[in-house]
Every structure is written in structure tokens, then in C-alpha cells.
Amino acid sequence: MNTSRPLQLFKDTLLLLPCSGAKQRGGKPSNALSILSALDSARAAALAIARTGLREKVLVDETTLMPAYLRYVGQLYEHGSTSIGGAVAAGQRVLIVSGAYGVILANEPIGWYEKPLVLSDWPGALLEECILDYAGHEGIQSIIA
């Protein structure tokens, strides 16, 4: 029996989640945007360059894309993907810190990869700066991680 309640956040709250080592193969159509469109142009460029550099070292299969919160299938996502999807559909802000993509929107389409999150793979404080930039762009007042 599923007794989970819908995830309810204030509109000015950001939910920040970790990625999962376990991932589902395949694809699911999505027209969601990338976080890159919500960042300052210089920061978006820095994240895009860092992603490209990491993809050269890591096998990322982007032949089939899927929203991130559906791609990840570890315990958190196995039990919470319905609530995460509902929160995103309701316009609540949810970000995921990803081993291959850095920082992504929960419904951002991503490929399949095998890469744990290693902060030293990302230049300087890029991931933190992206989170703060996104929070500022979206009027976020609090973050739940």
C-alpha cells in the first residue's frame, strides 16, 4: 500500500536532491527545458563546457533521453518519484545534483550514464554557483536539501 503524501513546498522554496547510482534505461519524451536556460549566460556557458569536458571522459548515452527524476531509480526515487513529479507539475522548484550533468532540473531530459558525483570533477565552486544563480533567478528564499 502506497501511503505517500504529495510533496508540498512553498513557492519560494527549492528542493535539492542527490542523483542515484541506479538508473533506468530507455527513454521517455519530454519537452522540459534545461537548467541552462535559467542561469546567467556566463554561468550557463561554464556549466555547458564542464558537462562537455566530463562527457569526453565518461560514457553518456544520450540516444534516448528521460526526465532526470524518472531516470534515477535508487531508493529515494523508487519511493519518491511520484511526489517529485507532482511537485514539478505544480510548479515547485526541484534540482538534482548529478554526477554527469552537474546541476539539473528534476524534469530535465538526461541520458543514461555510469558516473558517481565527484565534486572535484567540476571546476571551482561551479555547482554551488549554479544553485545560487538558479535560486536568485527563481526568487528562492529557502533550500531544503
N, C-alpha and C positions, 0 to 999 in steps of 0.2 A: 504494500500500500504506500503510495506517494503522499507524504504529509507535508511536503514543502510549501511554504507560503510565497507569494510573489515578492520579489525583491523591490523594496520601496526606498528610494533615496530622495533627498531634497534636490531640487533642480540645480542648485549651485554646489552640489557635492559630486566629486569624482571618485569612482571605484577603480582602484588599481590592482590588477591581478597578475600572478605569475603565469608563465606558459606551463605546458605539461610535456614531460618526456614522451608520453604515449600520444600518438597521433593517428587519426583515421585517414585511410587512403581514399582516393576518389575525388569527386568534385561536386559542387552544388552551385548553381548560378547565383550570382549576387551582383547588384549594381551599386553596392556601397562604395563610398569614397575612401581614399587613403588618408591617414593622418597628415600626410604631406600637404594636403590642401588646407589644413587648419593651422599650419605653422608659419612663422615668419619665413620669408623666402630664403634667406641665408641659412637658417637652421634646417629648413626642409632640404635644401641642396646638400648640406653637410650630412644629414641622415641618409639621403639617397646615395651619396658617394660611399658612405660607410657600409651600407647594405650591399652595394655592388662589389666592393672590395672583399667583403666577407663571403659573398656568393662564389667568388673565384676559388675560395679555399674549401667551401662546404658544398655538398651536392644538394641543391634545392631544385625540386621538380615542380615547375610552375605550368606544366601542361594542363593540369586540372586545378582550378582554384576553389576554395571553400572559405566561408566566413571563419575567422580565427576561432571564435568560441565554439564552433562545431568541429573544427579540425582537431582541437585538443580533446583528448578523451581520458585523461587521468582522473583520479578520484574527485577532485574539485569540479571538473567539467562533467563527469558522469552523473553527479548528483545535482549540479547547479546550472547546466546549460539551458534548461527551460526558463529558469528565473533570470539568467543573464540575458537570454534572447528577449524575454518580456521587458526587461529594463531598457534594453536598447530600443525596442519597438516603441516604448513610451517616451523616448527622447532623453533618457538618462545617460550620463556620460560614463563610459566604461572603457578603460585602456588595459592592454595586456603588454607586459614586458616579455619580449621574445628573444630566443637565442639567435635566430637567423634574421629577424627583421628589426630588432631594437625595441621600438615602442610602436604599437599598432592599436587602431580602434578595434573593439571587440568584434565588430561585424566586417572588418576589413578583409577582403579576399586575400588569402595567402596560399602558397603551395605547400607541398609535403617536404619535410626535411628531417635530418637527424643531427641536431646540434644543441647541446645544453647551453644555457645562458652563462656566459663568462663575461663579467663586466669589463675586463681588460681587453676584450675584442673590440670595444667601442672607444673611440678617441675621447680623451679628457673626460669631461662631465657631460658628454653629448646627450645621453639618455635622460639624465636629470634635467638638463636644459630644455629638452623636448617636452618633458612632462610639465615643467613650469610654464613654458611658452603656450602649450595647449590649454593649460588651466587659465592663463590670463586671457587668451583668445575667447574662451567659453564662459568667462565670468565665474569661475570656480572659486568658492570660498573655503572649502574643506575637502580633504582627501581621506578616503578610507582605503587602507592597503592590507 
